[in-house]
Amino acid sequence: MRSPSTRVRSCTAALLALCLGGNGCDRATEEPDEVDPHDVAFDLLDALAIADEHEPGGISIEAELTDDDGDGLVYDVDRVVGEQTREILIDADTGEVVATRVDPEDQAEGRMQGQAIATSQDGVTLERAIQTALDTLPGTAVSAETEVEDGVILVVLLEGETSHALAIDLDTGVVVDTAAEPAGD
């Protein structure tokens, strides 16, 4: 196993910092304390399966539990389908797809992320990276994101009052770095 680069370590730490202070990664609102993965009926892997059913033939590149503008908890799943990156919002309580949208700003990066997953030497997917993280440490997965420059998928798990960020190598599926911080700091 190769040793993690300084960039991977700083990226892992940065992702963890985004998710601290509460119970989830919540870029859609300014109040991450309101996102609690224990208040939902579906987990992140369930959300990816629902997104795959809704947009078949695509590649999931990012997923997170978030509070969509205060309207309740949703899973925000980004998938590359053909040449287009689509954002699928899934109600975290019902599993219902509540919105599908295309963000023009996400298109180029989304294609690069999809290509990185599609060409993974060992067939690493977002789902597999999340499962690897869950097999490595206890907790609830709240976020996963493909980092092309670093060649990893970053997964954030929450366990009690601790947030764990794990970097999963895109080519091997092996955990190459971890970071942990008390949630709420």
HELIX and SHEET records of a PDB file:
HELIX    1   1 THR A    6  CYS A   19  1                                  14    
HELIX    2   2 PRO A   32  GLU A   34  5                                   3    
HELIX    3   3 PRO A   37  ASP A   39  5                                   3    
HELIX    4   4 LEU A   44  HIS A   54  1                                  11    
HELIX    5   5 PRO A  104  ASP A  106  5                                   3    
HELIX    6   6 GLN A  107  ALA A  118  1                                  12    
HELIX    7   7 LEU A  126  THR A  136  1                                  11    
SHEET    1   A 8 VAL A  97  VAL A 102  0                                        
SHEET    2   A 8 GLN A  84  ASP A  91 -1                                        
SHEET    3   A 8 LEU A  73  VAL A  81 -1                                        
SHEET    4   A 8 ILE A  59  ASP A  67 -1                                        
SHEET    5   A 8 THR A 140  GLU A 147 -1                                        
SHEET    6   A 8 VAL A 152  GLU A 159 -1                                        
SHEET    7   A 8 THR A 162  ASP A 169 -1                                        
SHEET    8   A 8 VAL A 175  PRO A 182 -1                                        
END                                                                             
